[in-house]
Amino acid sequence: MKNEINNRKSENTDAAIKNPRSGLTVCMRLIGLVKPLAGFMAGAVTMGLAGHLCASFITILAGYALLSYMGYNSLNVAVIFTCMVLFALIRAGLRYAEQGCNHFIAFKLLALIRDKVFGALRKLCPAKLEGKDRGNLISIITSDIELLEVFYAHTISPICIAFLFTIIMCLFIGNFNPVFGVIALCAYLVVGIVIPLVMSRLSGDDGMKFRIMSGELSSFVLESLRGLDEIIQYGQGSNRVRQMNERSDALAADEKRMKNNSGRNTAVTNTVILIFDMIMLFTAAHYYRQGVVGFDGVIIPVLALMSSFGPCVALAALGSTLQNTFAAGNRVLDILEESPLVEDVKGESDIEFAGAKAENVTFAYDGEDILKDFSVELPKERVIGIVGKSGSGKSTFLKLLMRFWRTDAGSIEISGRDIEHINTDNLRNMECYVTQDTHLFHDTIRNNILLAKLDASRGELEAACKKASIHDFIMSLPDGYDTQVGELGDTLSGGERQRIGLARAFLHDAPFMLLDEPTSNLDSLNEAVILKALNDGRKDKTVVIVSHRESTMRIADKVYSVENGRMS
């Protein structure tokens, strides 16, 4: 099964590279998220446009001052210089306000996107996250979303500003001669559109490859840290470091190539700008010699064009960075747009637990049959044991009862109602599920147990821990229930983590308990205490226990055997 999951993961990676969304599609989807902050975006564009106009007209006014000094017009030089100083001050203020507004939008939207991504992951879990690369997911949630700040703070606004600025400057320059306006328009289009598109095409899928390789490196580092004990034990440290260096070098080589592309982009842009400046200068000089325009028709259009490439250059610079940004956007949108295999159920009437049953349940995972025509009765106030070889489908059945996955055929009912028609919240309240490997959050023992019931009193908390035979151990710790468990609970033994998981289940106090190897990491004494607690608390409860231990099955009223996905 694991090989199939890995193969599927590899196929998905290849598909992401071969069939990404177009840049325009990604751009429009990301822009759609700006709607809640459209007013701030309009303000940023307005201030940015005004700021760029002020910057350009400082140079243009200098041209008019020169013409006045040479006697070609009657404008007051002192007034012109006063206006230049005023424009410079206004430009500084507008630039600050524009950047502040853009970053406000960016950070607000990044928070919104993270919320959406976590919401999407919750809906996908666990069916579609079973074979996902955790390190890659971390890379998407962190670095990919962070990279979108470039798009929101330095892409959307510059594009709008460049469009409006181009219209205004073409009209201003064209006022001296229509040909000048056409030259200016061609210059802006080439610098702001043609160059970014060409450079983007030349970059190909470098951005997507870089993001995927970055995610794979994150996954490799995470895996290495989690398996550090084994790496040290078997003397694989140097080999692991070598592999990490190889991956880092490959990533660095890709990054260097992308930076080289960015440098090439800058060189081409500056060369094209110089060419168009020369075209405007010689065209204006030619028209001056022909008597078509005056001397001001040479100086002002040329200075106006030379000073007005700022917004277009900002777009040209995007040609090399947008590939990386759009790659990150693609990966984020993949999660946001992926549909869950199991949708939450809402709008149904809530029910009380009165037993459960499975009828002719068939379930396959990636073409491999796990359960086939599986049927079992789970009456109220009974303890049901399920035994079988590893891979026979025992744990899968518990996940189907939790509705983590959907059956391919047959039905699972609780209180006579198909679980497909039971509100998800109602189902979660009726059930509690304890796995063999209890996950602990990097928090206190108290908060890890209170996860099952946030408003539980201290008495309820301690009672649950006593049932799970963990209270005395907790109290022996210096900080008691406020002891930090460390990342992934690595400060505790496997048995201690398992008992904390059982304490959660006892605190949740659901009428339908699903226990997957609940005592596998416990000694016989702690196992006996927990089994006694389960047996004593079986009133109004149905308990399903999956275990290989014969001792665990002693409290079961009935034991079923599962073989090759069938009940016997």
Buried (B, 14 or more C-beta within 10 A) or exposed (E): EEEEBEEEBEEEBEEBBEEBBEBEBBBEBBBEBBEEBEEBBEBBBBBBBBBBBBBBBBBBBBBBBBBBEEEBBEBEEEEBEEBBEEBEEBBEBBBEBBBEBBBBBBEBBBEBBBEBBEEBBEBBBEBBEBBBBEBBBBBBBEBBBEBBBBBBBBBBBBBBBBBBBBEBBBEBBBEBBEBBBBBBBBBBEBBBBBBBEBBBEBBEBBBBBBBBBBBBBBBBBBBBEBEEEEBEEEEBEEEBEEEBEEBBEBBEEBBEEBEEBBEEBBEBBBEBBEEBBEBBBEBBEEBBEEEEBBEBBBBBBBBBBBBBBBBBBBBBBBBBBBBBBBBBBBBBBBBBEEEBBBEEBEEBEEBEBBBBBBBEBBBBBEEEEBBBEBEBEBEBEBBBBBBBEEEBBBBBBBBBBBBBBBBBBBEBBBBEBEBBEBBBEBBBBBBBBBBBBBEBEEBBBBBBBBBBBEEBEEEBBBBBBBBBBBBEBBEEEEEEBEBBBEEBBEBBEBBBBBBBBBBBBBBBBBBBBBBBBBBBBBEEEBBBBBBEBBEEBBEEBBBBBBBEBEEBBEBBEBBBBBEBBBBE
